């Protein structure tokens, strides 16, 4: 894997994306949101791999996995007009299918100079696409696939926190409902989800009933982060604070957030993987 191969695959991605050109308005905005998210996740993945001391090839493969991780979002949105996997399709599995069918990692006909990736690297990147959105780490044995998947899952969460912080900070009239799975912005929340967050557990999307519950869910991901570098980046970017400040004022919520921030600070002071 080298920079040139990554650039060629990036070119393929941009052309693939152009096939989902939408009319102006909400649909175009939703596709654009995922395009920008993809760029950030690629950068985050490269940064985390670098900060964790991974070799040049791993850094490039992490970037490639970040670039391709959400490729299934585009056909998902085109077909179902939603990003909710539960009511449409698993976008990780769909993304793997897209990459396999297009032969992106096996020398595209349109890219004759692109060398085939070695089998292990190709399967590791495909595992990242397939499993980046799984509730927990899958039971896979290949060390390279595990390493890259941990990086991509962290890189993805890091950017989702950015996307959501910007979303909650923006005026309601410019927010696209698809971003929060069409959940209403009401001043209530799920007691179960707050309870899970307070117990340092990962919240489940299925328990979410209003927009505030999405905040609990994404904040709870901080308990599943794989690398101390990711925690340092979260703190540097002030992401938890930006999301937490939009939650209702309630002592139980404030306690859960304080514990969460203490946890992130503790992990940020460590080194390497905290698994
Ligand atoms: Fe993503």
py3Dmol code that shows the C-alpha trace and the ligand (Angstrom):
import py3Dmol

protein = """\
ATOM      1  CA  UNK A   1       0.000   0.000   0.000  1.00  0.00           C
ATOM      2  CA  UNK A   2       1.355   3.416  -0.898  1.00  0.00           C
ATOM      3  CA  UNK A   3       0.103   7.006  -1.121  1.00  0.00           C
ATOM      4  CA  UNK A   4      -0.544   6.670  -4.850  1.00  0.00           C
ATOM      5  CA  UNK A   5      -2.800   3.632  -4.416  1.00  0.00           C
ATOM      6  CA  UNK A   6      -4.720   5.419  -1.644  1.00  0.00           C
ATOM      7  CA  UNK A   7      -5.169   8.455  -3.879  1.00  0.00           C
ATOM      8  CA  UNK A   8      -6.524   6.264  -6.706  1.00  0.00           C
ATOM      9  CA  UNK A   9      -9.027   4.614  -4.380  1.00  0.00           C
ATOM     10  CA  UNK A  10     -10.016   8.061  -3.082  1.00  0.00           C
ATOM     11  CA  UNK A  11     -10.674   9.015  -6.703  1.00  0.00           C
ATOM     12  CA  UNK A  12     -12.887   5.938  -7.102  1.00  0.00           C
ATOM     13  CA  UNK A  13     -14.761   6.929  -3.913  1.00  0.00           C
ATOM     14  CA  UNK A  14     -15.411  10.470  -5.202  1.00  0.00           C
ATOM     15  CA  UNK A  15     -16.742   9.100  -8.500  1.00  0.00           C
ATOM     16  CA  UNK A  16     -18.930   6.587  -6.661  1.00  0.00           C
ATOM     17  CA  UNK A  17     -20.259   9.425  -4.521  1.00  0.00           C
ATOM     18  CA  UNK A  18     -21.049  11.528  -7.589  1.00  0.00           C
ATOM     19  CA  UNK A  19     -23.500   8.795  -8.662  1.00  0.00           C
ATOM     20  CA  UNK A  20     -25.647   9.759  -5.642  1.00  0.00           C
ATOM     21  CA  UNK A  21     -26.091  13.356  -6.709  1.00  0.00           C
ATOM     22  CA  UNK A  22     -29.324  14.561  -5.070  1.00  0.00           C
ATOM     23  CA  UNK A  23     -31.638  17.458  -5.712  1.00  0.00           C
ATOM     24  CA  UNK A  24     -30.845  20.503  -3.594  1.00  0.00           C
ATOM     25  CA  UNK A  25     -32.289  20.489  -0.082  1.00  0.00           C
ATOM     26  CA  UNK A  26     -32.383  18.044   2.792  1.00  0.00           C
ATOM     27  CA  UNK A  27     -31.306  14.959   0.805  1.00  0.00           C
ATOM     28  CA  UNK A  28     -28.297  16.706  -0.675  1.00  0.00           C
ATOM     29  CA  UNK A  29     -27.430  17.995   2.817  1.00  0.00           C
ATOM     30  CA  UNK A  30     -27.551  14.484   4.268  1.00  0.00           C
ATOM     31  CA  UNK A  31     -25.262  13.067   1.555  1.00  0.00           C
ATOM     32  CA  UNK A  32     -22.888  16.008   2.006  1.00  0.00           C
ATOM     33  CA  UNK A  33     -22.812  15.396   5.768  1.00  0.00           C
ATOM     34  CA  UNK A  34     -21.616  11.833   5.156  1.00  0.00           C
ATOM     35  CA  UNK A  35     -19.071  12.962   2.543  1.00  0.00           C
ATOM     36  CA  UNK A  36     -17.494  15.395   4.989  1.00  0.00           C
ATOM     37  CA  UNK A  37     -17.718  12.809   7.787  1.00  0.00           C
ATOM     38  CA  UNK A  38     -15.809  10.351   5.571  1.00  0.00           C
ATOM     39  CA  UNK A  39     -12.986  12.853   5.018  1.00  0.00           C
ATOM     40  CA  UNK A  40     -12.718  13.473   8.773  1.00  0.00           C
ATOM     41  CA  UNK A  41     -12.796   9.762   9.633  1.00  0.00           C
ATOM     42  CA  UNK A  42      -9.998   9.067   7.154  1.00  0.00           C
ATOM     43  CA  UNK A  43      -7.922  11.821   8.803  1.00  0.00           C
ATOM     44  CA  UNK A  44      -8.798  10.701  12.329  1.00  0.00           C
ATOM     45  CA  UNK A  45      -7.868   7.091  11.521  1.00  0.00           C
ATOM     46  CA  UNK A  46      -4.475   8.125  10.125  1.00  0.00           C
ATOM     47  CA  UNK A  47      -3.866  10.352  13.144  1.00  0.00           C
ATOM     48  CA  UNK A  48      -4.766   7.690  15.725  1.00  0.00           C
ATOM     49  CA  UNK A  49      -2.642   5.042  13.951  1.00  0.00           C
ATOM     50  CA  UNK A  50       0.279   7.488  13.831  1.00  0.00           C
ATOM     51  CA  UNK A  51      -0.078   8.559  17.470  1.00  0.00           C
ATOM     52  CA  UNK A  52      -0.250   4.915  18.505  1.00  0.00           C
ATOM     53  CA  UNK A  53       3.108   4.321  16.830  1.00  0.00           C
ATOM     54  CA  UNK A  54       1.855   2.062  14.045  1.00  0.00           C
ATOM     55  CA  UNK A  55       4.024   1.600  10.950  1.00  0.00           C
ATOM     56  CA  UNK A  56       3.616   3.479   7.652  1.00  0.00           C
ATOM     57  CA  UNK A  57       1.686   0.655   6.007  1.00  0.00           C
ATOM     58  CA  UNK A  58      -0.768   0.445   8.904  1.00  0.00           C
ATOM     59  CA  UNK A  59      -1.258   4.216   8.833  1.00  0.00           C
ATOM     60  CA  UNK A  60      -2.150   4.037   5.120  1.00  0.00           C
ATOM     61  CA  UNK A  61      -4.436   1.032   5.661  1.00  0.00           C
ATOM     62  CA  UNK A  62      -6.125   2.858   8.558  1.00  0.00           C
ATOM     63  CA  UNK A  63      -6.718   5.849   6.263  1.00  0.00           C
ATOM     64  CA  UNK A  64      -8.063   3.561   3.527  1.00  0.00           C
ATOM     65  CA  UNK A  65     -10.401   1.836   6.005  1.00  0.00           C
ATOM     66  CA  UNK A  66     -11.613   5.234   7.221  1.00  0.00           C
ATOM     67  CA  UNK A  67     -12.211   6.343   3.639  1.00  0.00           C
ATOM     68  CA  UNK A  68     -14.306   3.264   2.836  1.00  0.00           C
ATOM     69  CA  UNK A  69     -15.992   2.611   6.189  1.00  0.00           C
ATOM     70  CA  UNK A  70     -19.289   4.393   5.415  1.00  0.00           C
ATOM     71  CA  UNK A  71     -19.518   3.618   1.700  1.00  0.00           C
ATOM     72  CA  UNK A  72     -22.778   1.759   2.454  1.00  0.00           C
ATOM     73  CA  UNK A  73     -24.390   4.963   3.773  1.00  0.00           C
ATOM     74  CA  UNK A  74     -24.922   6.309   0.252  1.00  0.00           C
ATOM     75  CA  UNK A  75     -26.953   3.441  -1.259  1.00  0.00           C
ATOM     76  CA  UNK A  76     -28.690   3.090   2.138  1.00  0.00           C
ATOM     77  CA  UNK A  77     -29.860   6.703   1.992  1.00  0.00           C
ATOM     78  CA  UNK A  78     -30.737   6.545  -1.685  1.00  0.00           C
ATOM     79  CA  UNK A  79     -32.952   3.489  -1.162  1.00  0.00           C
ATOM     80  CA  UNK A  80     -34.488   4.194   2.245  1.00  0.00           C
ATOM     81  CA  UNK A  81     -33.962   7.948   2.915  1.00  0.00           C
ATOM     82  CA  UNK A  82     -32.757   7.128   6.410  1.00  0.00           C
ATOM     83  CA  UNK A  83     -29.515   6.410   8.286  1.00  0.00           C
ATOM     84  CA  UNK A  84     -31.335   4.162  10.751  1.00  0.00           C
ATOM     85  CA  UNK A  85     -29.952   0.659  10.183  1.00  0.00           C
ATOM     86  CA  UNK A  86     -32.733  -0.820  12.331  1.00  0.00           C
ATOM     87  CA  UNK A  87     -35.444   0.280   9.891  1.00  0.00           C
ATOM     88  CA  UNK A  88     -33.457  -0.157   6.672  1.00  0.00           C
ATOM     89  CA  UNK A  89     -30.262  -2.160   6.198  1.00  0.00           C
ATOM     90  CA  UNK A  90     -26.971  -2.693   8.063  1.00  0.00           C
ATOM     91  CA  UNK A  91     -24.789  -0.088   6.343  1.00  0.00           C
ATOM     92  CA  UNK A  92     -21.567  -1.873   7.361  1.00  0.00           C
ATOM     93  CA  UNK A  93     -22.612  -5.076   5.614  1.00  0.00           C
ATOM     94  CA  UNK A  94     -23.924  -3.127   2.626  1.00  0.00           C
ATOM     95  CA  UNK A  95     -20.624  -1.225   2.429  1.00  0.00           C
ATOM     96  CA  UNK A  96     -18.589  -4.434   2.378  1.00  0.00           C
ATOM     97  CA  UNK A  97     -20.782  -5.685  -0.467  1.00  0.00           C
ATOM     98  CA  UNK A  98     -20.247  -2.438  -2.422  1.00  0.00           C
ATOM     99  CA  UNK A  99     -16.447  -2.626  -2.050  1.00  0.00           C
ATOM    100  CA  UNK A 100     -16.344  -6.327  -3.011  1.00  0.00           C
ATOM    101  CA  UNK A 101     -18.642  -5.911  -6.011  1.00  0.00           C
ATOM    102  CA  UNK A 102     -16.760  -2.869  -7.319  1.00  0.00           C
ATOM    103  CA  UNK A 103     -13.473  -4.763  -6.874  1.00  0.00           C
ATOM    104  CA  UNK A 104     -11.989  -1.626  -5.319  1.00  0.00           C
ATOM    105  CA  UNK A 105      -9.268  -3.536  -3.489  1.00  0.00           C
ATOM    106  CA  UNK A 106      -8.486  -5.930  -6.295  1.00  0.00           C
ATOM    107  CA  UNK A 107      -7.287  -3.664  -9.058  1.00  0.00           C
ATOM    108  CA  UNK A 108     -10.147  -1.700 -10.592  1.00  0.00           C
ATOM    109  CA  UNK A 109     -10.521  -2.019 -14.366  1.00  0.00           C
ATOM    110  CA  UNK A 110     -10.637   1.786 -14.433  1.00  0.00           C
ATOM    111  CA  UNK A 111      -7.428   1.947 -12.401  1.00  0.00           C
ATOM    112  CA  UNK A 112      -5.030  -0.403 -14.238  1.00  0.00           C
ATOM    113  CA  UNK A 113      -1.984   0.807 -12.307  1.00  0.00           C
ATOM    114  CA  UNK A 114      -3.535  -0.015  -8.966  1.00  0.00           C
ATOM    115  CA  UNK A 115      -1.805  -3.055  -7.500  1.00  0.00           C
ATOM    116  CA  UNK A 116      -3.868  -5.788  -5.804  1.00  0.00           C
ATOM    117  CA  UNK A 117      -3.758  -5.512  -2.033  1.00  0.00           C
ATOM    118  CA  UNK A 118      -2.326  -8.609  -0.345  1.00  0.00           C
ATOM    119  CA  UNK A 119      -5.157 -10.915   0.844  1.00  0.00           C
ATOM    120  CA  UNK A 120      -4.608 -10.172   4.532  1.00  0.00           C
ATOM    121  CA  UNK A 121      -4.720  -6.398   3.987  1.00  0.00           C
ATOM    122  CA  UNK A 122      -7.775  -6.592   1.743  1.00  0.00           C
ATOM    123  CA  UNK A 123      -9.702  -8.728   4.236  1.00  0.00           C
ATOM    124  CA  UNK A 124      -8.656  -6.458   7.116  1.00  0.00           C
ATOM    125  CA  UNK A 125      -9.998  -3.368   5.301  1.00  0.00           C
ATOM    126  CA  UNK A 126     -13.215  -5.219   4.430  1.00  0.00           C
ATOM    127  CA  UNK A 127     -13.599  -6.238   8.099  1.00  0.00           C
ATOM    128  CA  UNK A 128     -13.329  -2.550   9.032  1.00  0.00           C
ATOM    129  CA  UNK A 129     -16.114  -1.644   6.615  1.00  0.00           C
ATOM    130  CA  UNK A 130     -18.333  -4.521   7.742  1.00  0.00           C
ATOM    131  CA  UNK A 131     -17.858  -4.227  11.490  1.00  0.00           C
ATOM    132  CA  UNK A 132     -17.166  -0.537  12.130  1.00  0.00           C
ATOM    133  CA  UNK A 133     -20.768  -0.083  13.293  1.00  0.00           C
ATOM    134  CA  UNK A 134     -21.174  -3.358  15.252  1.00  0.00           C
ATOM    135  CA  UNK A 135     -22.393  -2.836  18.840  1.00  0.00           C
ATOM    136  CA  UNK A 136     -19.214  -4.459  20.146  1.00  0.00           C
ATOM    137  CA  UNK A 137     -15.959  -5.778  18.690  1.00  0.00           C
ATOM    138  CA  UNK A 138     -16.570  -8.934  16.621  1.00  0.00           C
ATOM    139  CA  UNK A 139     -14.865 -12.216  17.319  1.00  0.00           C
ATOM    140  CA  UNK A 140     -12.186 -12.111  14.623  1.00  0.00           C
ATOM    141  CA  UNK A 141      -8.681 -13.488  14.990  1.00  0.00           C
ATOM    142  CA  UNK A 142      -6.490 -11.711  12.465  1.00  0.00           C
ATOM    143  CA  UNK A 143      -4.280  -9.276  14.388  1.00  0.00           C
ATOM    144  CA  UNK A 144      -4.091  -6.740  11.552  1.00  0.00           C
ATOM    145  CA  UNK A 145      -7.883  -6.702  11.109  1.00  0.00           C
ATOM    146  CA  UNK A 146      -8.382  -6.230  14.858  1.00  0.00           C
ATOM    147  CA  UNK A 147      -5.823  -3.426  15.028  1.00  0.00           C
ATOM    148  CA  UNK A 148      -7.304  -1.529  12.076  1.00  0.00           C
ATOM    149  CA  UNK A 149     -10.876  -2.092  13.206  1.00  0.00           C
ATOM    150  CA  UNK A 150     -10.109  -0.634  16.640  1.00  0.00           C
ATOM    151  CA  UNK A 151      -8.616   2.427  14.953  1.00  0.00           C
ATOM    152  CA  UNK A 152     -11.570   2.905  12.591  1.00  0.00           C
ATOM    153  CA  UNK A 153     -14.186   2.459  15.318  1.00  0.00           C
ATOM    154  CA  UNK A 154     -12.443   5.152  17.392  1.00  0.00           C
ATOM    155  CA  UNK A 155     -11.945   7.438  14.374  1.00  0.00           C
ATOM    156  CA  UNK A 156     -15.639   7.115  13.476  1.00  0.00           C
ATOM    157  CA  UNK A 157     -16.847   7.888  17.016  1.00  0.00           C
ATOM    158  CA  UNK A 158     -14.522  10.854  17.240  1.00  0.00           C
ATOM    159  CA  UNK A 159     -16.100  12.401  14.171  1.00  0.00           C
ATOM    160  CA  UNK A 160     -19.668  11.446  15.100  1.00  0.00           C
ATOM    161  CA  UNK A 161     -19.150  13.444  18.311  1.00  0.00           C
ATOM    162  CA  UNK A 162     -18.107  16.420  16.150  1.00  0.00           C
ATOM    163  CA  UNK A 163     -21.080  16.007  13.797  1.00  0.00           C
ATOM    164  CA  UNK A 164     -23.501  15.712  16.702  1.00  0.00           C
ATOM    165  CA  UNK A 165     -21.998  18.609  18.671  1.00  0.00           C
ATOM    166  CA  UNK A 166     -22.453  20.828  15.596  1.00  0.00           C
ATOM    167  CA  UNK A 167     -25.975  19.469  15.098  1.00  0.00           C
ATOM    168  CA  UNK A 168     -27.133  20.143  18.677  1.00  0.00           C
ATOM    169  CA  UNK A 169     -25.572  23.622  18.569  1.00  0.00           C
ATOM    170  CA  UNK A 170     -27.381  24.567  15.352  1.00  0.00           C
ATOM    171  CA  UNK A 171     -30.867  26.171  15.238  1.00  0.00           C
ATOM    172  CA  UNK A 172     -33.685  23.570  15.045  1.00  0.00           C
ATOM    173  CA  UNK A 173     -34.920  24.876  11.679  1.00  0.00           C
ATOM    174  CA  UNK A 174     -31.682  23.901   9.895  1.00  0.00           C
ATOM    175  CA  UNK A 175     -31.345  20.441  11.453  1.00  0.00           C
ATOM    176  CA  UNK A 176     -32.048  17.399   9.298  1.00  0.00           C
ATOM    177  CA  UNK A 177     -34.228  14.879  11.219  1.00  0.00           C
ATOM    178  CA  UNK A 178     -32.386  11.935   9.577  1.00  0.00           C
ATOM    179  CA  UNK A 179     -29.267  12.734  11.638  1.00  0.00           C
ATOM    180  CA  UNK A 180     -31.072  11.803  14.872  1.00  0.00           C
ATOM    181  CA  UNK A 181     -33.161   9.012  13.349  1.00  0.00           C
ATOM    182  CA  UNK A 182     -36.209  11.325  13.346  1.00  0.00           C
ATOM    183  CA  UNK A 183     -36.411  11.407  17.156  1.00  0.00           C
ATOM    184  CA  UNK A 184     -38.170  14.486  18.558  1.00  0.00           C
ATOM    185  CA  UNK A 185     -36.370  17.276  20.399  1.00  0.00           C
ATOM    186  CA  UNK A 186     -38.385  17.272  23.636  1.00  0.00           C
ATOM    187  CA  UNK A 187     -37.112  18.211  27.135  1.00  0.00           C
ATOM    188  CA  UNK A 188     -37.338  14.598  28.361  1.00  0.00           C
ATOM    189  CA  UNK A 189     -35.032  11.578  28.317  1.00  0.00           C
ATOM    190  CA  UNK A 190     -34.929   7.827  28.856  1.00  0.00           C
ATOM    191  CA  UNK A 191     -34.291   6.939  32.515  1.00  0.00           C
ATOM    192  CA  UNK A 192     -32.926   3.579  31.394  1.00  0.00           C
ATOM    193  CA  UNK A 193     -30.342   5.200  29.133  1.00  0.00           C
ATOM    194  CA  UNK A 194     -29.252   7.630  31.851  1.00  0.00           C
ATOM    195  CA  UNK A 195     -29.023   4.666  34.236  1.00  0.00           C
ATOM    196  CA  UNK A 196     -26.784   2.786  31.751  1.00  0.00           C
ATOM    197  CA  UNK A 197     -24.586   5.848  31.253  1.00  0.00           C
ATOM    198  CA  UNK A 198     -24.269   6.357  35.036  1.00  0.00           C
ATOM    199  CA  UNK A 199     -23.161   2.714  35.354  1.00  0.00           C
ATOM    200  CA  UNK A 200     -20.490   3.222  32.639  1.00  0.00           C
ATOM    201  CA  UNK A 201     -22.392   0.979  30.246  1.00  0.00           C
ATOM    202  CA  UNK A 202     -22.812   1.483  26.522  1.00  0.00           C
ATOM    203  CA  UNK A 203     -26.388   2.660  25.802  1.00  0.00           C
ATOM    204  CA  UNK A 204     -28.447   0.978  23.102  1.00  0.00           C
ATOM    205  CA  UNK A 205     -30.067   2.900  20.250  1.00  0.00           C
ATOM    206  CA  UNK A 206     -33.173   0.720  20.624  1.00  0.00           C
ATOM    207  CA  UNK A 207     -33.847   2.344  24.024  1.00  0.00           C
ATOM    208  CA  UNK A 208     -33.860   5.872  22.579  1.00  0.00           C
ATOM    209  CA  UNK A 209     -37.236   7.642  22.498  1.00  0.00           C
ATOM    210  CA  UNK A 210     -36.257  11.327  22.136  1.00  0.00           C
ATOM    211  CA  UNK A 211     -33.298  13.343  20.841  1.00  0.00           C
ATOM    212  CA  UNK A 212     -31.655  13.671  24.284  1.00  0.00           C
ATOM    213  CA  UNK A 213     -31.313   9.874  24.365  1.00  0.00           C
ATOM    214  CA  UNK A 214     -29.084  10.023  21.285  1.00  0.00           C
ATOM    215  CA  UNK A 215     -26.785  12.259  23.371  1.00  0.00           C
ATOM    216  CA  UNK A 216     -26.632   9.620  26.116  1.00  0.00           C
ATOM    217  CA  UNK A 217     -25.883   6.947  23.544  1.00  0.00           C
ATOM    218  CA  UNK A 218     -23.029   8.737  21.815  1.00  0.00           C
ATOM    219  CA  UNK A 219     -21.543   9.917  25.120  1.00  0.00           C
ATOM    220  CA  UNK A 220     -21.625   6.335  26.426  1.00  0.00           C
ATOM    221  CA  UNK A 221     -19.339   5.324  23.563  1.00  0.00           C
ATOM    222  CA  UNK A 222     -16.516   6.955  25.526  1.00  0.00           C
ATOM    223  CA  UNK A 223     -16.552   3.804  27.687  1.00  0.00           C
ATOM    224  CA  UNK A 224     -15.798   1.680  24.625  1.00  0.00           C
ATOM    225  CA  UNK A 225     -12.928   3.704  23.144  1.00  0.00           C
ATOM    226  CA  UNK A 226      -9.886   1.591  22.304  1.00  0.00           C
ATOM    227  CA  UNK A 227      -6.925   3.977  22.404  1.00  0.00           C
ATOM    228  CA  UNK A 228      -5.636   6.592  24.817  1.00  0.00           C
ATOM    229  CA  UNK A 229      -4.822   8.807  21.792  1.00  0.00           C
ATOM    230  CA  UNK A 230      -8.535   8.918  20.986  1.00  0.00           C
ATOM    231  CA  UNK A 231      -9.289  10.085  24.539  1.00  0.00           C
ATOM    232  CA  UNK A 232      -6.658  12.808  24.244  1.00  0.00           C
ATOM    233  CA  UNK A 233      -8.190  13.965  20.947  1.00  0.00           C
ATOM    234  CA  UNK A 234     -11.676  13.989  22.530  1.00  0.00           C
ATOM    235  CA  UNK A 235     -10.412  16.226  25.328  1.00  0.00           C
ATOM    236  CA  UNK A 236      -8.434  18.514  23.006  1.00  0.00           C
ATOM    237  CA  UNK A 237     -11.535  19.006  20.858  1.00  0.00           C
ATOM    238  CA  UNK A 238     -13.847  19.575  23.868  1.00  0.00           C
ATOM    239  CA  UNK A 239     -16.392  17.200  22.353  1.00  0.00           C
ATOM    240  CA  UNK A 240     -17.999  15.742  25.483  1.00  0.00           C
ATOM    241  CA  UNK A 241     -18.507  19.177  27.030  1.00  0.00           C
ATOM    242  CA  UNK A 242     -20.090  20.553  23.841  1.00  0.00           C
ATOM    243  CA  UNK A 243     -22.635  17.711  23.741  1.00  0.00           C
ATOM    244  CA  UNK A 244     -23.218  17.552  27.512  1.00  0.00           C
ATOM    245  CA  UNK A 245     -24.077  21.237  27.780  1.00  0.00           C
ATOM    246  CA  UNK A 246     -27.106  20.677  25.530  1.00  0.00           C
ATOM    247  CA  UNK A 247     -28.632  18.100  27.958  1.00  0.00           C
ATOM    248  CA  UNK A 248     -31.371  19.031  30.473  1.00  0.00           C
ATOM    249  CA  UNK A 249     -30.143  20.357  33.845  1.00  0.00           C
ATOM    250  CA  UNK A 250     -30.518  17.487  36.300  1.00  0.00           C
ATOM    251  CA  UNK A 251     -28.278  16.304  39.134  1.00  0.00           C
ATOM    252  CA  UNK A 252     -28.307  12.680  37.891  1.00  0.00           C
ATOM    253  CA  UNK A 253     -27.181  13.784  34.446  1.00  0.00           C
ATOM    254  CA  UNK A 254     -24.473  16.050  35.819  1.00  0.00           C
ATOM    255  CA  UNK A 255     -23.082  13.206  37.981  1.00  0.00           C
ATOM    256  CA  UNK A 256     -23.032  10.805  35.014  1.00  0.00           C
ATOM    257  CA  UNK A 257     -21.193  13.379  32.872  1.00  0.00           C
ATOM    258  CA  UNK A 258     -18.617  14.105  35.611  1.00  0.00           C
ATOM    259  CA  UNK A 259     -17.872  10.378  35.908  1.00  0.00           C
ATOM    260  CA  UNK A 260     -17.594  10.121  32.136  1.00  0.00           C
ATOM    261  CA  UNK A 261     -15.133  13.019  31.914  1.00  0.00           C
ATOM    262  CA  UNK A 262     -13.051  11.554  34.767  1.00  0.00           C
ATOM    263  CA  UNK A 263     -12.950   8.249  32.909  1.00  0.00           C
ATOM    264  CA  UNK A 264     -11.793   9.899  29.678  1.00  0.00           C
ATOM    265  CA  UNK A 265      -9.113  11.903  31.532  1.00  0.00           C
ATOM    266  CA  UNK A 266      -7.877   8.723  33.196  1.00  0.00           C
ATOM    267  CA  UNK A 267      -7.680   6.869  29.863  1.00  0.00           C
ATOM    268  CA  UNK A 268      -6.027   9.859  28.188  1.00  0.00           C
ATOM    269  CA  UNK A 269      -3.211   9.745  30.716  1.00  0.00           C
ATOM    270  CA  UNK A 270      -2.464   6.107  29.886  1.00  0.00           C
ATOM    271  CA  UNK A 271      -0.661   4.935  26.809  1.00  0.00           C
ATOM    272  CA  UNK A 272      -1.577   2.622  23.985  1.00  0.00           C
ATOM    273  CA  UNK A 273      -4.675   0.486  23.904  1.00  0.00           C
ATOM    274  CA  UNK A 274      -6.829   0.354  27.004  1.00  0.00           C
ATOM    275  CA  UNK A 275      -8.461  -2.943  26.090  1.00  0.00           C
TER     276      UNK A 275
END
"""
ligand_1 = """\
1
LIG
Fe -18.948 6.712 10.058
"""
view = py3Dmol.view(width=600, height=400)
view.addModel(protein, "pdb")
view.setStyle({"model": 0}, {"cartoon": {"style": "trace"}})
view.addModel(ligand_1, "xyz")
view.setStyle({"model": 1}, {"stick": {}})
view.zoomTo()
view.show()
